[in-house]
Amino acid sequence: MSDEDFMLEDDEGYDFEYSSGEEDEAPDADLENKYYSAKSLKDEDRAEEAIREFRQVVKAEEEKGDWGFKALKQIVKLEIKLKAYDEALEDYRQLLTYTKSAVTRNYGEKGVNTILDAVSSMIDLACMERFYKVTLDALLEAKNERLWMKTNLKLAKLLLDRDENTQLNQVLRDLKQACQNRTSSDAQSRDTHLLEVYALEIQLLTREKKNKKLKELYQQCLAVKSAIPHPRIMGVIRECGGKMHMREQEWDKAQTDFFESFKNYDEAGSKQRIQVLRYLVLASMLTGSQINPFDSQETKPYKSDPQITVMTDLVDAYQHREIRTFEKILKQNHDDIMGDPFIREYMANVLRSIRMQVLLELIQPYTRIGIGFIAEQLNIAEHDVEELLVSLILDEKIDGQIDQVSRRLELKKIDHDGEKYTNMHKWADSLKELQSLVTNQYMTAH
């Protein structure tokens, strides 16, 4: 799920109605002066003094309104910064009462999200959850279902990032139940939120490598038709689908999903598009395809991206069967390539694939070839060569056998002369049949 949904700037703009009455101008001007006086103290890093001045703004406002709300928002943020969490929570409770009627719904929601952004940096998980619980309870009371859903999704994302799986599963259950309780008339909004929930759950299952559940959920995601999700959501789902297919060694399907994921991330302007593009290159090499993944209109602009050039060099060496160049690139950029746990997990498969292809080209002209010679050409140990040969023989890609005594591969020799004479006999038999047919037709006619 996109964090941008919640990253709202703490600017001073807000919704309000202009009043034509002059009687309100003086009090508002006084509150405004008090507020900006307190804010100047905050800007000078005089936090405690600023909090006291902001409290004077709240106290001076006869009826709950915009300036009191703005002041409380500043107080809570400062208290969180000072790690005065108990005080911050109490002041936050007071701020939430303003969202019922003292400020516009839109401005109230912006203020809540600003506080939750500050809360999200807390190390103390229990304390962070208290802020979220207070928020969610207030939103339920106010029957603000849309913001309740967004707040819960934000909490789920934080729990996912922190590997708090027990709490995350509970939040996901609550969210799925809320989606199921939506009326059919609200199907589009329901399914859109449901996909956001699935995107979080699918990331959890991918991390836990629970492929059976992951496959079921992945199919459910693709079956949701009426949703209009943010492209980032589909980017997440397709990325996880690609990883799922990789674990099942379904390289072609993985390549398709990574490409779809890349397009969605690219549309969303997400930095994750670069990472997924690297996964696309990885899957492309494993398919053995000679089609360069950077030939497409969507990926071509990224071919010279500094974060991608290593992978483009790697795929170029792979497709030209330049095994030594491939290994050199891998060695020189080891940390960059192998630093990604997912790429590291499959690089052995890529190396095995390119070695097999080079081996098949190497043995083509021979009827027998030494295992030591193959090992030297592939720059690997002889026992690794034997393992590759056994796999190729079992897969019927090589018609031959390994002579363990002489340490060489014996390939079945094709008897071209025998094949030639066999074809000549077949041709002669065909001529006899044709002659017999013509003779019978002639005799019948006469």
N, C-alpha and C positions, 0 to 999 in steps of 0.2 A: 504494500500500500504506500502511496505517495505521502511523504512528510509535508510536501508543499501545501496539502489541504489544510494544515494546521499552523504553518509558519506565517503568521500574520504580523505585520509590522506594528510596533507600538507607537504609532504616530499619534498626533493630537487631533486628527480629524475624526468626527463622529456625526451621527445623525441627530438633528434637532429641528425644532420648529421656531422660526423667528417670531418674536413677540412684538406687537405694535405698541404695547403699553410702556410708557416711560418710567412707571413706578418700579419696574424690575431691573432697570439698567444699573442703578447704584449698587444694590446688593450683589448683583452678578459681577460687577466690576471689582468690588471689594474682595469677593471670593477668588476671582481670577488673579488679582494681585497677590493674595495670600498663597495661592497654588504655585504661581511661578516664582515666588520668593523661596518657597520650600524646595522647588525643583532646582533652583540655582545652588542651594546647599547640597543637594544630591549630586549635581554635576561637579561640585568641588570635593566629592568624596567625604562629605561630613554627614554620614548616613544617620547617625543617632539624632543629630540636630534636625535633619530633614524629616525624620519620622515624627518628631514632636510637632513640627510646623504643619505637616500634612494632617495630623490629628486635629489641629486647630481649624483646618478647612472643613473637615467632617463635622466638627462640633458647631461651627458657625453657620452651617447650612440648616435653615429652619425646617425645610422639608427635603426628604431624600431626593437628590437630583444628580446631574452630570458631574459637578465639581466634587461632590462627596465621593462619587463612584471612582473618579479619576484619582483622587487622593488615596483612597483605600487600595487601589491597584498598585500605586507607587509604594505604599507602606508594605504590602505583602511581598512585593518583589525585593525590597530592601531587606526585609526580615529573612527571606530565604537566602539572600546573599550573605547575611550575617549568621546564617545557620540557627536562627531563633525560630525553629520550626513550630513549636507549640503556639507561640504568639502569632506566627504567620497563619496558622490554621484557624485560630479564633477570628482574626481579622478577615480572613477569606470567607468564613461563614457569614460575616456581616456584609461583605461585598456581594455575596450571592443573593441576599435579600433585595438588593437594588435591581436585580435582573427581572423581578416579577412585574414591576410597573414603573419604577423610578427612572429607568433609562429605556431607550428603544431596544427592541429584541436584537436587532443587528449589532448595535454597539455593545450590548451586554454579552453577546456571544464572542465578539472580538476580545473583550476584556477577559473572559473566562479562558479562552485559548491562549492568551498572552501569559496568564498565570500558570497554566498547565505546561507551557513551553519551559518556563523557569523551573517548575517542579520536576520535569523530566530529567534534569541534570543531577538530581539528588542521588547520592550513593546508597542511602538508607532506603531499601525497597519498601519496608513496612510503613515508613513515613510517607513515601510517595503514594502508596496505595490508599492511605487515609485521605489524602487530598482528592484522589480520584473518587473514592466512595462518597465523600461529602458532595462532590460535584454531581455525581450520578444520581444521588438521592434527591438533590435539589431539582435536577432536570426532570426526574420522574414526577415529582410533586407539581412542577410547572407544566407537565405534559408536553415537554419539548422533545418529541421522539427523534427528530432529525439530529439534533445536537447530542442527545443521549447515545445514538448510534455512532456518531463520529468520535465522541469521547471514548467510548468503549473500544473502537477500532484503534484509536491512538494508544490506549493502554495496552492492547494486545500486541501492537508493534513494539512497544517498549519492552514488554515481557519476552517477546521473541528475541530481541536484540540482547537481552540479558540472560538468555538460556533458562528462564524461570518457567519450565514446562508445565508444572503442576497448576500454577495459577493461570497460565495461558490457556490450558485446556478448559478450565472452568469458564473463563471469559468467552472463549469460542463457543462453548455450549450455550451460554446466555445469548450470544449474538445470533446463533442459528435458530434458537427458539423464538427470538424476537422477529426474525425474518419469516418464520413459518406462521406466526400469528398475524402477519399483515394480510389485509383483504386482497382478494383477487383483482379488485379494481385498481390496486396500486402495484400491479405485477411488475412494471418496469423498474420502479424504485426498489421494490423488494429484491428482484433478481440482481440488480446492480450492486446492492449492499451484500447480497449473498455471495457474489463473486469476490468481493473484497475480503469476506470472511474466509472463503475457500483459498484465496491467494495466501493468506497467513497460515492456514492449516497445511497447505501443500508445501510451504517452506519448512514447517516443522517436521513433516513426514520425510521430506528429502534429507534433512539434516540427520534424522534418526535412521535413515536408510530402510524404512518400512515400505518396501516396494509394492507389496500386495495391496495395502490400504491406499498407497499413493496412486496406483493404477486406477483403482475404483474412483477415487476423488477426481483424478485427472479427467476421466470420462464424464463425470458429473459436470465438471467445469465446461467442457466442450458442448454439453447438452443444453446448457442454459442459453436460451435464444432471445429472450425479450430484454436482456440487460443492455445498457449502453455504458460499459465500463471505461474508466480512464485507461489510455493505452499502456500506462505503467503496470496496471493490474494484469493485463494480458501478457505483458512482457515477463512478469514474474511467473505466471502460470506456464507459459511456453518454455521458459528457461528450466523450470523444474521438470517439465515433461521431457525436455532434451536430456537432462541428467538421468531421468528414469530409464529412457531408452538406451543410454550409454551403459548403464549397469546391466542391461539385458543383452548388450552387444548388438543392438539393432541400430547400426551406425547410420543407415539411410534415414530412418525415422528421426534419429537424434539430430541429424543435419537439417532436416526440414523444420523441426521445432526450434532449433537455435536460430535459424534464419528468420522465422516468424517472430521470435522473441526480440531479435536485433531490430527488426523493422518497427515493432511497437515501442521499444525503448528509444529508438531514434526519433520517432514521432513525438514522444513525451519529453524529449530533450534530456533524457537521463544519462548520466555518466556510465551507468551499467552497460550501455550499448557496446563499449570497448571491450569489456570483460567477456560478454556473450559472443562478440565477434571472434575473440580468441578461441572460444569453445567451438564456434562454427568451423574454424580452420582445423582444429583438432579432429572433429568428427569427419570433415571432408577428407583428411588424410587416411583415416581408418576405413572409409568406404573404398579407398583405392581409386577414386574418381580422378580422371585427367582434366576435369573442368575446374579451373581456378576459381575459388570462392570469391575472389575480388573482381571477377569479370562482370558481375551483375551491376545494374544501375545504382542499386541501393548501397552496395558496399564499396564501390570503386572510389568514392571521395575519401575513404579512410585508408586507402592502400599505403599512403606515404605518412600516415600518422606515426609520430615517434613511438607511441605505445604499441603499435601494430607491426612496425617494420621487421622486427625479429621474427614474428610469425610468418610474414610474407616471404622472407628469405628461407625460412624453414620449409614452407610448402613448395617453394620453387625447387629446392634441392631434392625434396621428396619426389616430386613429379618427374624430375630428370634422372632419378635413380642415382644421384650423386651421394653415395653413402658416406664418404669421408667428409664431404662438405657439410652434410647434415649433422654428423657427429661433432664437427668443429664448431658449428653455430650453437649447438646444444651445450657444448663445453664452455664456450666463451660467454654465453648468456644464461648460465645455469641458474643463478638466483632469480633472474627475471622470469624464466620459463617454469622452473621447478618450484618456485616460491608459491605458486598457486596449488593448493592441495588437490584440487580437482584435475588439473592438467597433469600433475605429477602421477596421479593414480593411473592414467592411461598412456603415459609416454612410453612405457615398456611395450604396450600393444603396438604403438606407432613404429618403434624401432624394430619390432619383430616383423611387422608388415613390410617395411622397406627392405629389410634383409632378405625376406622370402622372395620379393620381386627381383632384387639384384641377383639372388641365387639362381632363380629360374632362367634369367637372361644369360648368366655365366655358363651354365651347363649345356645350353642349346647345341653348340657345335660338337659336343663330345658323346662318345659311347661309354667311356669310363673316365673318371676324374678323381684325383686324390682328395681326401677329406682335408688334409693339411693345406693343400693349395686353396681350397674354398675358404678355409679359416683365415688364411693370410689375406685373401681378397676382401673378405668381409670384416677383417680386423676383430675377430672374436675367437674364443677358445674352440677346440675341436669338438668337445662334448656338446657345445651349443649348436654347432653345425649339424651334428647327428640328430639332435632334437628337432631342428628345422626340417631335415630330410625326412625323418619319420612322419612328421605331420603332413608334409607334402605328398608322401607316398600313400598315406592312409586316406588323404583327401583326393587321391587319384589325379593329382596335378603332375606327378612324376611317375613314369612307368619304368620302374627299376628296383634294385635292391642294394643294400649296403653289405659289402664284403668286409667283415670285421678283421679278417686275417691280413689282407693286403691294405686295409684302411682306405678303401676307395668306394665310390658309387658306381655300380654297374647299371648302365641304362640299356633297355631292350632295343636291339638293333632292328630297324625296319628292313625287311627283305624286299628291296625295290624290284629285283629281277623276278622273284616269285610272284610279286603283285602284278608285274607286267604280263607274265605268262598266264596267270589266272584270268586277267582281263581279256587276253587273246582267245582263250578257250571259250569264254562267255560269248565273245563276238562271233566265233565260229559256230557255236550252237545256235545263235540267233539267225545266222545265215541259212543253216540247215532247215530250221523251222520255216523260214520265209520261202525257201525253195520248194519245200514240201507243200506249202499252202498254195503257191502259184501252180504247181503241177496238178494238184487235185482240182483246182478251179478250171484248168484247161481241159482236163479229162471229162469233167462234168459238162462243159459247154459243147464238147464234140461226141 
